[in-house]
Amino acid sequence: MPEKLYELPSPFEIETGTVLMLEPSWARAGELRAQLLDESYPKPFVIDDGKSRYLYFNVRLMQSEMTLKAPHDLALRYTQKMMGFLLFQPRPKRIALIGLGGGSIVKFCHRRLPGVHITAVELDPDVIALRDAFFVPPDDERLQIIEGDGAEFIEHTEKGIDALLVDAFDRTGFAPALANREFFENAYAKLSGNGVLVVNLAGDKESYAGLIGEAMHVFDDQVIVISVPDDGNHILYAFKEKYFEPRWRWLHNHAKELRARLGLDFPAFAQKMERSAKLGFARREAIRGR
């Protein structure tokens, strides 16, 4: 990454502030401004409005948000709900993430789950090059960020992943290499005995309804899907544990302990999960996607 990111006053009407770009100091501001406005700029970029930093691929598709006063917190609701796997896997030893973005979940897990080893796989080297802008800690004995294809990583990595979190999008939507049964089968094989797969589903609902069906097939219908109205997303949780039967009363108590320890609204997550499971929401969405 360059020692200093190129700074440009935001040319956008709504997203005000400073644009931070992976460009040399001698780059021409006028050309960069034009590329940002006509969406031909080929790299991810950051907008800093003085309170938060946002990662964009283009101005219509915000990827990550970081509050400057609390850079290790999870600013977006969907990232908070992805941590719902802790209700079922409270003391993970190994977490893998596909898709780095601004590193929100990596930072949260690195700081709040001291006993866990984290591997994040990111296809775009320019996203990794922006890690310092989002205060992602350097690699150490507990954290490894790899440039590579997430599907290939899962195919070749060792078994025993306690939580696999997938938040991988390109400019057009969910990463195509992950949107198939083979990926879910490889994920199932590499999870530990009670491991959990968590997938952020965003964009057009029709585009990912088929994905829910594939997860239901591979994980023997042990799938819960909840909505994230604030962000327009859905979060899919798929459970490898054989004869998965959540003890909801115990989970609601456990959720209060997690809230006290980690500061996220786990009681609300547990309520949404129980309601979704009892209503068969995942099955209905999977049928819609056929």
C-alpha positions as CSV (number, residue, x, y, z in Angstrom):
1,M,0.0,0.0,0.0
2,P,1.3,3.5,-0.7
3,E,2.6,5.4,2.3
4,K,-0.2,7.9,2.0
5,L,-3.5,7.5,0.2
6,Y,-4.4,10.1,-2.4
7,E,-6.9,12.6,-1.1
8,L,-9.6,14.2,-3.2
9,P,-12.6,16.3,-2.2
10,S,-15.7,14.1,-2.7
11,P,-17.3,14.9,-6.1
12,F,-20.5,13.3,-5.1
13,E,-23.6,15.3,-4.0
14,I,-24.7,13.0,-1.2
15,E,-21.5,11.3,-0.1
16,T,-19.6,14.4,1.2
17,G,-16.1,14.5,2.7
18,T,-12.8,13.3,1.4
19,V,-12.2,10.4,-1.1
20,L,-9.1,8.3,-0.2
21,M,-7.7,6.5,-3.2
22,L,-4.9,4.0,-4.0
23,E,-3.2,6.5,-6.3
24,P,0.3,8.1,-6.5
25,S,0.7,11.7,-5.4
26,W,1.2,12.8,-9.0
27,A,-2.2,11.5,-10.2
28,R,-4.5,14.0,-11.9
29,A,-7.4,15.1,-9.8
30,G,-9.6,16.0,-12.7
31,E,-9.3,12.5,-14.3
32,L,-9.9,10.7,-11.1
33,R,-13.0,12.9,-10.3
34,A,-14.4,12.1,-13.8
35,Q,-13.8,8.4,-13.4
36,L,-15.5,8.4,-10.0
37,L,-18.6,10.2,-11.4
38,D,-19.0,8.0,-14.4
39,E,-18.2,4.8,-12.4
40,S,-15.3,3.9,-14.6
41,Y,-12.8,4.1,-11.7
42,P,-11.5,0.5,-11.5
43,K,-10.4,0.3,-7.8
44,P,-12.2,0.4,-4.5
45,F,-12.1,3.7,-2.7
46,V,-12.8,5.2,0.7
47,I,-15.0,8.1,1.7
48,D,-14.2,9.8,5.0
49,D,-16.8,12.3,6.2
50,G,-15.0,13.1,9.4
51,K,-17.2,10.8,11.5
52,S,-17.0,7.5,9.6
53,R,-15.1,5.9,6.8
54,Y,-17.0,3.9,4.0
55,L,-15.6,1.4,1.5
56,Y,-17.1,1.6,-2.0
57,F,-16.7,-0.2,-5.3
58,N,-18.9,2.4,-6.8
59,V,-21.0,5.0,-5.2
60,R,-24.2,3.0,-5.4
61,L,-22.7,0.0,-3.5
62,M,-21.4,0.8,0.0
63,Q,-19.4,-2.2,1.2
64,S,-18.3,-1.3,4.7
65,E,-18.6,1.4,7.4
66,M,-16.3,2.2,10.2
67,T,-17.0,4.8,12.9
68,L,-13.8,6.7,13.6
69,K,-14.6,7.1,17.3
70,A,-15.1,3.3,17.7
71,P,-13.2,1.7,14.8
72,H,-13.4,-1.8,16.3
73,D,-17.2,-1.8,16.7
74,L,-19.6,-3.3,14.1
75,A,-21.3,-0.2,12.6
76,L,-23.6,-2.1,10.2
77,R,-26.5,-4.1,11.5
78,Y,-25.9,-7.0,9.2
79,T,-22.4,-7.5,10.4
80,Q,-23.7,-7.6,14.0
81,K,-26.2,-10.3,13.0
82,M,-23.5,-12.3,11.4
83,M,-22.0,-12.7,14.8
84,G,-25.2,-14.6,15.8
85,F,-23.3,-17.8,15.3
86,L,-21.8,-17.3,18.8
87,L,-25.2,-18.4,20.2
88,F,-24.5,-21.9,18.9
89,Q,-20.7,-21.9,18.9
90,P,-19.9,-19.8,22.0
91,R,-16.1,-20.5,22.1
92,P,-14.8,-20.9,18.6
93,K,-11.1,-21.7,18.2
94,R,-10.9,-21.2,14.4
95,I,-12.9,-18.7,12.3
96,A,-12.5,-18.3,8.5
97,L,-13.9,-15.3,6.6
98,I,-14.4,-15.0,2.8
99,G,-14.4,-11.4,1.9
100,L,-12.5,-8.8,3.9
101,G,-14.2,-5.5,3.0
102,G,-13.3,-2.9,5.5
103,G,-12.3,-5.6,8.0
104,S,-15.1,-4.9,10.5
105,I,-15.7,-8.5,11.5
106,V,-12.0,-9.3,11.5
107,K,-11.3,-6.4,13.9
108,F,-14.3,-7.3,16.1
109,C,-13.3,-10.9,16.4
110,H,-9.6,-10.2,16.9
111,R,-10.3,-7.8,19.8
112,R,-13.3,-9.4,21.4
113,L,-12.5,-13.1,21.0
114,P,-9.0,-13.4,22.3
115,G,-8.7,-17.2,22.0
116,V,-9.7,-17.5,18.3
117,H,-7.5,-17.9,15.2
118,I,-8.8,-15.9,12.3
119,T,-8.1,-16.3,8.6
120,A,-9.7,-13.9,6.1
121,V,-9.5,-14.6,2.3
122,E,-9.9,-11.6,-0.1
123,L,-9.8,-11.9,-3.9
124,D,-9.1,-8.2,-4.6
125,P,-5.5,-7.0,-3.6
126,D,-6.7,-3.4,-3.6
127,V,-9.2,-4.2,-0.9
128,I,-6.3,-5.6,1.2
129,A,-4.2,-2.6,0.4
130,L,-6.8,-0.4,2.2
131,R,-6.6,-2.4,5.4
132,D,-4.6,0.4,7.2
133,A,-7.3,3.0,6.3
134,F,-9.7,0.8,8.3
135,F,-7.2,0.1,11.1
136,V,-7.1,-3.6,10.5
137,P,-4.3,-4.9,12.7
138,P,-1.2,-6.5,11.1
139,D,-1.0,-10.2,10.7
140,D,0.1,-12.0,13.8
141,E,0.0,-15.5,15.3
142,R,-3.9,-15.2,15.5
143,L,-4.7,-13.3,12.3
144,Q,-3.9,-14.1,8.7
145,I,-5.2,-12.2,5.7
146,I,-4.7,-14.0,2.5
147,E,-5.1,-12.8,-1.1
148,G,-6.9,-15.5,-3.0
149,D,-10.1,-17.2,-4.1
150,G,-12.4,-18.0,-1.2
151,A,-13.8,-21.1,-2.9
152,E,-10.3,-22.5,-3.6
153,F,-9.3,-21.8,-0.1
154,I,-12.2,-23.7,1.4
155,E,-11.5,-26.6,-1.0
156,H,-7.9,-27.0,0.1
157,T,-7.8,-25.8,3.7
158,E,-7.7,-28.2,6.7
159,K,-10.9,-29.4,8.4
160,G,-12.1,-28.0,11.7
161,I,-13.4,-24.5,11.0
162,D,-15.8,-23.6,13.8
163,A,-17.4,-20.7,12.0
164,L,-17.2,-19.8,8.3
165,L,-18.4,-16.3,7.5
166,V,-19.1,-15.4,3.9
167,D,-19.5,-11.8,2.9
168,A,-18.2,-11.7,-0.6
169,F,-19.4,-9.4,-3.3
170,D,-18.1,-8.1,-6.6
171,R,-19.4,-5.1,-8.5
172,T,-22.5,-7.0,-9.7
173,G,-23.4,-8.9,-6.5
174,F,-22.7,-12.1,-4.7
175,A,-19.4,-13.7,-5.8
176,P,-20.3,-16.3,-8.5
177,A,-17.6,-18.8,-7.4
178,L,-19.5,-19.2,-4.1
179,A,-23.0,-19.4,-5.5
180,N,-23.2,-23.2,-6.2
181,R,-23.6,-26.5,-4.5
182,E,-20.0,-27.5,-4.7
183,F,-19.0,-24.5,-2.5
184,F,-21.6,-25.5,0.2
185,E,-20.4,-29.1,0.0
186,N,-16.8,-28.1,0.6
187,A,-17.9,-25.7,3.4
188,Y,-19.8,-28.6,5.1
189,A,-16.8,-30.9,4.8
190,K,-14.4,-28.3,6.4
191,L,-16.6,-27.3,9.3
192,S,-16.0,-28.8,12.7
193,G,-18.6,-31.2,14.1
194,N,-20.8,-28.4,15.4
195,G,-19.5,-25.7,13.0
196,V,-21.7,-23.0,11.6
197,L,-21.7,-21.4,8.1
198,V,-22.9,-17.8,8.0
199,V,-23.7,-16.1,4.7
200,N,-24.6,-12.4,4.1
201,L,-27.2,-12.4,1.3
202,A,-27.7,-8.9,-0.2
203,G,-29.1,-7.5,-3.4
204,D,-32.1,-8.7,-5.4
205,K,-33.9,-11.5,-3.4
206,E,-34.5,-13.5,-6.5
207,S,-30.8,-13.7,-7.1
208,Y,-30.0,-15.6,-3.9
209,A,-33.2,-17.6,-3.3
210,G,-31.6,-20.5,-5.1
211,L,-28.6,-20.3,-2.8
212,I,-30.8,-20.9,0.2
213,G,-32.1,-24.0,-1.5
214,E,-28.6,-25.3,-2.1
215,A,-27.7,-24.7,1.6
216,M,-30.9,-26.5,2.6
217,H,-29.9,-29.5,0.5
218,V,-26.3,-29.8,1.7
219,F,-27.0,-29.1,5.4
220,D,-30.0,-31.4,5.6
221,D,-32.5,-28.5,6.1
222,Q,-30.6,-27.3,9.1
223,V,-30.7,-23.7,8.0
224,I,-32.1,-20.5,9.5
225,V,-32.5,-17.3,7.5
226,I,-33.3,-13.9,9.1
227,S,-33.9,-10.5,7.6
228,V,-31.9,-7.3,8.3
229,P,-34.5,-4.6,7.5
230,D,-32.1,-1.8,8.2
231,D,-29.7,-2.9,5.5
232,G,-32.0,-4.8,3.1
233,N,-30.0,-8.0,3.6
234,H,-30.7,-11.5,4.8
235,I,-28.4,-13.6,6.9
236,L,-28.2,-17.4,6.4
237,Y,-27.0,-19.7,9.2
238,A,-26.4,-23.3,8.3
239,F,-25.6,-25.9,11.0
240,K,-23.5,-29.0,10.6
241,E,-24.4,-30.5,13.9
242,K,-26.3,-33.8,13.4
243,Y,-29.9,-33.7,14.6
244,F,-29.7,-29.9,15.2
245,E,-32.4,-29.0,17.7
246,P,-32.0,-25.5,19.2
247,R,-32.8,-25.3,22.9
248,W,-34.4,-21.9,22.6
249,R,-35.1,-21.3,26.3
250,W,-31.4,-21.9,27.1
251,L,-30.3,-19.8,24.0
252,H,-32.4,-16.8,25.2
253,N,-30.5,-16.9,28.5
254,H,-27.2,-17.4,26.8
255,A,-28.0,-14.4,24.6
256,K,-28.1,-12.1,27.6
257,E,-24.7,-13.3,28.7
258,L,-23.3,-12.7,25.2
259,R,-24.8,-9.2,25.2
260,A,-23.2,-8.3,28.5
261,R,-19.8,-9.6,27.3
262,L,-19.8,-8.4,23.7
263,G,-22.2,-5.5,23.6
264,L,-24.4,-6.7,20.7
265,D,-28.1,-7.3,20.9
266,F,-28.0,-11.1,21.0
267,P,-31.4,-11.4,22.6
268,A,-33.0,-9.8,19.6
269,F,-30.9,-12.1,17.3
270,A,-32.1,-15.2,19.1
271,Q,-35.8,-14.0,19.0
272,K,-35.5,-13.5,15.2
273,M,-33.9,-16.9,14.7
274,E,-36.5,-18.7,16.8
275,R,-39.3,-17.0,14.9
276,S,-37.8,-17.7,11.5
277,A,-37.1,-21.4,12.4
278,K,-40.6,-22.0,13.6
279,L,-42.2,-20.2,10.6
280,G,-40.0,-22.2,8.2
281,F,-38.8,-19.0,6.5
282,A,-35.7,-20.7,4.9
283,R,-37.8,-23.4,3.4
284,R,-40.3,-20.9,1.9
285,E,-37.5,-18.9,0.4
286,A,-35.9,-22.0,-1.0
287,I,-39.1,-23.1,-2.7
288,R,-39.4,-19.6,-4.2
289,G,-36.0,-20.0,-5.7
290,R,-36.7,-23.2,-7.6
